Amino acid sequence: MSLEWKTTTIGELCSKVSSGGTPKSTNEKYYGGDIPWLNTKEINFNRIYDTEKHITQDGFENSAAKWVKKESVIVAMYGATAAKVAMNMVDLTTNQACCNLTIENRLANPKFIYYYLYSNYGRLLNLASGAAQQNLNSNLIKEFPISIPPLNVQNKIVNVLSTIDDKIEMNEKINKNLEQLLHTIFNHWFISFDKFKNVSFKESPLGDIPDGWNYGALRELLTLTKNPIKANKTNGLPYLPIDIIPMNSLGISELKSDKEANSSLITFNKNDILIGAMRVYFHRVVISPCSGVTRSTCFVLNPKQEHHLSYLLLLCNLDRTIQYAQNTSKGTTMPYAVWDNGLGDMDIIIPPEDILLDFHELVFPIIEKIRDSYLEINKLSKLRDTLLPKLMSGEIDVSKINCDLKFNICFKKILSKITKLLNFMKNAK
């Protein structure tokens, strides 16, 4: 570390340190307004652009909630998220379990403080006290020591790390838009049948469907595969725990080492459809990006024809499918889905093979783009997390790094694909 770095405390770099408050939850007039209100469960080493809940002016005035200036550093003090950190990119309010650090800009770059606390999460967590629940307090956070370089060096370090996070965020936004587009196209083809409005329809147990279409059970197009494997025989296959499959998403941005895998494992192949088979995980559905292993409490489903994949992946993400899994689940303490006499028997519409092929050829390139983008997010996250401690400790000299990092993003290709799909939908109406 350079002699230019100095040791101080987090509190010495702040112009303001505050917590928040929670409006009385039983008063409906306090919620549903336009004031962003942050709960600590939303803090996860991230940038906050919006909050799950919003409060009204009455709720703000009748609680200890306070406005927190944009680009403050927010530290969770209690419970499962204790010591995790976030940065708010909009003005907002928080609950009382947040320690909100407004950084004095002439002393420190707020993003540097964010990354420093991110890098020192373990040290900060060790300061938490309490047997039943891990707790921090504002004094512990204010007194937390920090080694900090001059502002110009802080800015260079921040530029390196922020550029990576910017790319991650951009990928996530693109993925979200593409996933919404896929669901819109699916609904256009197979829910509202707008694409086929000029054909004749016939009655079915699932409502009116186009002539030439059929209906049947999910198991007619999908096969449940069960390939058990011992934890010590995985031969380096990546491990996919069910709980890291994101909710309502078509891709995953993280895979674990097989060293973290334990008993009751099964294998899966690239392009299998994976569904969490315990009730708390029914809403986690994903296309596998590669071959790997997961827990046996996950359904590994293989389309009987390759061109069935796109239709079935989106079908399995429908609320109706998730609800069916819940309604046919077994057990009381920890309900689990079953395939035979369960989810596999769900009634579905079965379009003709040529329709399924056309749909697959249209949307599968987008599914692949989403999947590849999530894997790129994983690589970028690992790069950032590798650089983070080395940059924040001064081990890496930023003067030797190109701090004007640029990533080649294929915006034109993505926008071209979106434009073609939107034009297709417009012309189909």
C-alpha positions, 0 to 999 in steps of 0.5 A: 500500500502506498504511503499516500493512503491514510487510515481513518474511520467511516464516520470521519468521511460522512457529512451525515449518518442516519437510520430510518423508520417504518410507518405503521403497517396497519394504516393503509393510508401510509402505503402506496404513495410515491415516496420510495421506502427501502427494506433491508432485504433489498440490500445485497451489494447492489445499486438501488433504482427503485424500492419494492414499497412506496409510502405516502406523505402521511406515512413519511410524516407519521414515522421516523423515516427520513430522506436519504440523499442520492448516492449515499451508502446504505448498510443493513444493520440487522438480521440475515442481511446484516453488514451487506451494503447498497448504494441508492441511485435515487433519493429515497427513505429507509426503515430503521434497520438501515444505516445511511451514510451520506459521504462528504464528497471533498473527502471521499468518492461515495462509490469508493466507500461502497466498494470498500465496505463491499470488500470488507463485508466479512470484517464488518459482519464479525462486529455484529452481536446478538445470539438470536439475530446478528446486529450492527449499530450506527456507532460500530459502522461509524467507527469502522476503520478504512484505509483511503487513498487520495481522491484522484486514486479513488476515482480511478479505482471506482472507474474500473469497478463501476465500468464492470458493474455498468456492463452487468447492469446493462446486460440485466436490463437487456435480459429483462426487456428480452424476457418480457418480449418473449412472454409477449410473443408467447401470449400473442401466439398461444394465449390470445391466439392473435396470430391465428385470428383469421383461422377457424376455431374449435371447442376444447376442454381448455377453451376454443383453440385453432382447428388442427390443434390438439390438447393433452398432458404436459408429459406428452411433450416433456420427459422427466429424467432421473440420473442420480450421481454421488457427490464424489463422482461429479468430475468437475461438473458445475453445481446448480443449487435450486435457490440461486435460480432467479424468480421469473427469469429464463436464465441464471448468472451463477453456477457453483463448484461441484465441491459445494455439492452434497448428497441427493444429486442428479445430473442435467444436460444443456437445454434441459428445463429445470424446475424447483420441485419444492413449494418454495421453489415452484416459481424457479424455472430455467433453461440449463446453460450447460451440463451439470448437477443439481439437487434431486428436489429439482425436476429435470425435464427434457423436451421430446423434440428439440423444437418443443423447447421454446414453447415448453420453457415459456409454458413452464414459466406461466402462473397457471403452471406454477399454480398447478404444481402447488395444487397437486403437491404432496406433503404438509411440512415441506410440500413437494411437486410430483410428476406422475399424478401431478404436474406431468398430468397438467392439461396443455394446448398442443400446437401442430409440429410446424407451428412449434417449429416456426415459434422455436426458430423465431424465439430460440435465438433470443433465448440463447442470447439471454442465456449467454448474457447471464453467463457473461454476467457471471464472468464479469461478477467474478472479475469484479470480485477478484479485482475488488480486494486487490484494488481496495487494499492498494495491491494493484496500482491503478496507474498501470490499468487502463481505467477507461475500460470499454466493453464491446456490446452488440447493441445493433444486433440486439436492437435489430432482433427486437425491431424485427420481432416488434414488426412481426407482431405489428404485421400479424395484427 
